[in-house]
């Protein structure tokens, strides 16, 4: 009986290639984000995904190529949540708090997605990886600028440098809060959202020292 040829888009064991690639990327994202890029081998990922090492090289070319695919997927997941919130009715501080709330809920079952971006062992100088990280920064900075600019204009402030400065502050604060939360697994998304609300209330209600005023 003549051998049957496999379709170009077919994966292994009858699984479509796109589905198999998604399975590998999902497994790799968890392991990279949990152990770190340097401490993870292609064999570790193949074992987790239930496939062979050669298949990973066939699909992604290299361990770095697989990391690029993981970063791309993580960006789409996070940005999709942020864009969903941005398209809603929340504005100003409410939008900021809703963004944090959505981030906590999204990351609770998959915290490795966030940790992936902060892994110090990622080869950030590799061209494709640098491009993905730049895309991450551009996409999230644009969303932050939009939200902060909206909040500033509602307060009657439209100075571009003020908006730029507060955008930098917001992004740093948001990153710090999410990172702190991931280091305190006893905190649920609901309790962390409530904590953020309290913290913002304290900061915003603090009186200015005598003699200080915005010029």
C-alpha positions as a printed NumPy array, in Angstrom:
array([[  0.   ,   0.   ,   0.   ],
       [  1.505,   3.379,  -0.98 ],
       [  2.355,   5.755,   1.882],
       [ -0.027,   8.64 ,   2.273],
       [  1.506,  12.105,   2.364],
       [  0.738,  14.405,   5.275],
       [ -0.98 ,  17.709,   4.564],
       [  1.354,  20.743,   4.924],
       [ -0.865,  22.182,   7.652],
       [ -1.227,  18.916,   9.536],
       [  0.266,  18.496,  12.979],
       [  1.184,  15.302,  14.801],
       [ -1.213,  12.451,  15.452],
       [ -3.939,  14.114,  13.408],
       [ -3.845,  17.382,  15.403],
       [ -3.943,  20.435,  13.099],
       [ -0.63 ,  22.296,  13.087],
       [ -2.149,  25.536,  14.377],
       [ -3.632,  23.705,  17.36 ],
       [ -0.363,  21.913,  18.077],
       [  1.594,  25.174,  17.887],
       [ -0.847,  26.805,  20.304],
       [ -0.452,  23.853,  22.68 ],
       [  3.346,  24.183,  22.594],
       [  3.279,  27.961,  23.094],
       [  0.902,  27.65 ,  26.033],
       [  3.135,  25.074,  27.719],
       [  6.296,  27.071,  26.975],
       [  4.82 ,  30.306,  28.306],
       [  4.064,  28.655,  31.63 ],
       [  7.505,  27.102,  31.963],
       [  9.444,  30.172,  30.757],
       [  7.384,  32.427,  33.044],
       [  7.785,  30.12 ,  36.034],
       [ 11.378,  28.872,  35.781],
       [ 12.93 ,  31.564,  33.604],
       [ 14.245,  31.309,  30.058],
       [ 17.795,  30.27 ,  30.981],
       [ 16.666,  27.5  ,  33.336],
       [ 14.261,  25.989,  30.789],
       [ 15.311,  23.518,  28.116],
       [ 13.533,  22.62 ,  24.901],
       [ 13.277,  19.11 ,  26.334],
       [ 11.363,  20.455,  29.359],
       [  8.821,  22.083,  27.063],
       [  8.526,  19.039,  24.794],
       [  7.852,  16.831,  27.8  ],
       [  5.198,  19.201,  29.164],
       [  3.503,  19.494,  25.762],
       [  3.702,  15.754,  25.105],
       [  5.566,  16.121,  21.83 ],
       [  9.118,  15.58 ,  20.542],
       [ 11.979,  18.09 ,  20.676],
       [ 12.451,  17.982,  16.872],
       [  8.852,  19.114,  16.42 ],
       [  9.556,  22.286,  18.413],
       [ 12.563,  23.075,  16.228],
       [ 10.502,  22.281,  13.131],
       [  7.76 ,  24.713,  14.152],
       [  9.747,  27.511,  15.806],
       [ 13.336,  27.118,  14.622],
       [ 14.954,  27.572,  18.015],
       [ 14.327,  28.113,  21.7  ],
       [ 14.487,  31.858,  21.019],
       [ 11.93 ,  31.51 ,  18.238],
       [  9.589,  29.764,  20.636],
       [ 10.104,  32.552,  23.183],
       [  9.136,  35.116,  20.53 ],
       [  5.894,  33.224,  19.945],
       [  5.242,  33.145,  23.709],
       [  5.814,  36.882,  24.053],
       [  3.515,  37.579,  21.108],
       [  0.743,  35.486,  22.66 ],
       [  1.202,  37.1  ,  26.081],
       [  1.011,  40.581,  24.565],
       [ -2.244,  39.733,  22.787],
       [ -3.776,  38.328,  25.982],
       [ -2.853,  41.31 ,  28.163],
       [ -3.529,  43.97 ,  25.552],
       [ -6.863,  42.382,  24.721],
       [ -7.969,  42.797,  28.338],
       [ -6.709,  46.38 ,  28.55 ],
       [ -8.384,  47.288,  25.262],
       [-11.641,  45.701,  26.419],
       [-11.628,  47.955,  29.486],
       [-10.602,  50.995,  27.437],
       [-13.588,  50.471,  25.132],
       [-16.02 ,  50.593,  28.067],
       [-17.624,  53.541,  29.828],
       [-15.091,  53.891,  32.666],
       [-12.988,  57.049,  32.538],
       [-10.345,  58.694,  34.68 ],
       [ -9.478,  57.019,  37.956],
       [-12.273,  54.474,  37.523],
       [-10.67 ,  53.278,  34.291],
       [ -7.315,  52.926,  36.073],
       [ -8.86 ,  50.848,  38.846],
       [-10.861,  48.748,  36.382],
       [ -7.653,  48.062,  34.474],
       [ -5.937,  46.806,  37.623],
       [ -8.995,  44.771,  38.579],
       [ -9.098,  43.146,  35.144],
       [ -5.379,  42.434,  35.257],
       [ -5.636,  40.66 ,  38.612],
       [ -8.553,  38.519,  37.424],
       [ -6.785,  37.663,  34.167],
       [ -3.502,  36.709,  35.815],
       [ -4.834,  34.754,  38.774],
       [ -4.884,  31.408,  36.884],
       [ -1.821,  32.238,  34.76 ],
       [  0.623,  34.529,  36.627],
       [  3.504,  33.354,  34.455],
       [  2.225,  35.548,  31.63 ],
       [  3.231,  38.686,  33.552],
       [  6.482,  37.207,  34.871],
       [  7.541,  36.336,  31.341],
       [  8.206,  40.009,  30.557],
       [ 10.301,  40.578,  33.679],
       [ 12.531,  37.513,  33.351],
       [ 16.121,  38.836,  33.603],
       [ 17.451,  35.856,  31.626],
       [ 15.523,  36.674,  28.448],
       [ 17.976,  37.425,  25.587],
       [ 16.679,  40.954,  25.08 ],
       [ 19.342,  41.775,  22.523],
       [ 18.116,  39.118,  20.102],
       [ 16.496,  40.97 ,  17.209],
       [ 13.138,  39.196,  17.133],
       [ 12.75 ,  39.232,  20.907],
       [ 13.718,  42.911,  21.088],
       [ 11.049,  43.627,  18.477],
       [  8.363,  41.827,  20.491],
       [  9.343,  43.662,  23.69 ],
       [  9.311,  46.996,  21.827],
       [  5.861,  46.144,  20.489],
       [  4.764,  45.383,  24.066],
       [  6.076,  48.741,  25.301],
       [  4.526,  50.716,  22.426],
       [  1.118,  49.066,  22.699],
       [  0.773,  49.505,  26.45 ],
       [  2.252,  53.003,  26.489],
       [ -0.333,  54.098,  23.923],
       [ -3.167,  52.737,  26.081],
       [ -1.725,  54.382,  29.194],
       [ -1.308,  57.731,  27.443],
       [ -4.888,  57.585,  26.23 ],
       [ -6.281,  56.877,  29.698],
       [ -4.072,  59.38 ,  31.517],
       [ -4.692,  62.074,  28.919],
       [ -8.438,  61.565,  29.283],
       [ -8.19 ,  61.849,  33.072],
       [ -6.002,  64.964,  32.894],
       [ -8.318,  66.728,  30.475],
       [-11.289,  65.97 ,  32.737],
       [ -9.356,  67.81 ,  35.447],
       [ -8.75 ,  70.747,  33.116],
       [ -5.073,  69.958,  32.469],
       [ -3.829,  69.552,  28.906],
       [ -0.085,  70.172,  29.213],
       [  1.596,  67.446,  27.098],
       [  4.531,  67.189,  29.492],
       [  2.196,  66.781,  32.459],
       [  0.424,  63.986,  30.609],
       [  3.74 ,  62.366,  29.686],
       [  5.013,  62.548,  33.27 ],
       [  1.833,  61.122,  34.787],
       [  1.762,  58.368,  32.164],
       [  5.242,  57.306,  33.279],
       [  4.115,  57.403,  36.916],
       [  0.984,  55.358,  36.202],
       [  2.853,  52.669,  34.261],
       [  5.427,  52.338,  37.035],
       [  2.737,  52.204,  39.726],
       [  0.669,  49.642,  37.818],
       [  3.714,  47.422,  37.192],
       [  4.711,  47.663,  40.861],
       [  1.235,  46.827,  42.141],
       [  0.863,  43.783,  39.907],
       [  4.365,  42.565,  40.773],
       [  3.702,  43.068,  44.51 ],
       [  0.456,  41.134,  44.204],
       [  2.186,  38.201,  42.494],
       [  4.633,  38.085,  45.411],
       [  1.704,  37.808,  47.847],
       [ -0.303,  34.787,  46.657],
       [ -2.59 ,  35.018,  49.694],
       [ -4.142,  38.107,  48.076],
       [ -7.158,  37.329,  45.889],
       [ -7.995,  39.538,  42.903],
       [-10.924,  40.965,  44.901],
       [ -8.848,  41.742,  47.985],
       [ -6.088,  43.275,  45.879],
       [ -8.568,  45.437,  43.977],
       [ -9.958,  46.668,  47.298],
       [ -6.419,  47.358,  48.515],
       [ -5.646,  49.417,  45.415],
       [ -8.791,  51.471,  45.972],
       [ -7.729,  52.196,  49.56 ],
       [ -4.237,  53.163,  48.49 ],
       [ -5.492,  55.557,  45.834],
       [ -7.938,  57.086,  48.29 ],
       [ -5.147,  57.719,  50.788],
       [ -2.89 ,  59.342,  48.204],
       [ -5.607,  61.471,  46.654],
       [ -7.026,  62.665,  49.979],
       [ -3.656,  63.608,  51.513],
       [ -3.501,  67.381,  52.107],
       [ -0.71 ,  69.379,  50.513],
       [  1.903,  70.776,  52.884],
       [  1.449,  74.494,  53.638],
       [  3.075,  76.713,  51.061],
       [  3.008,  74.146,  48.286],
       [  0.751,  74.75 ,  45.299],
       [  0.796,  73.914,  41.618],
       [  2.004,  76.806,  39.508]])
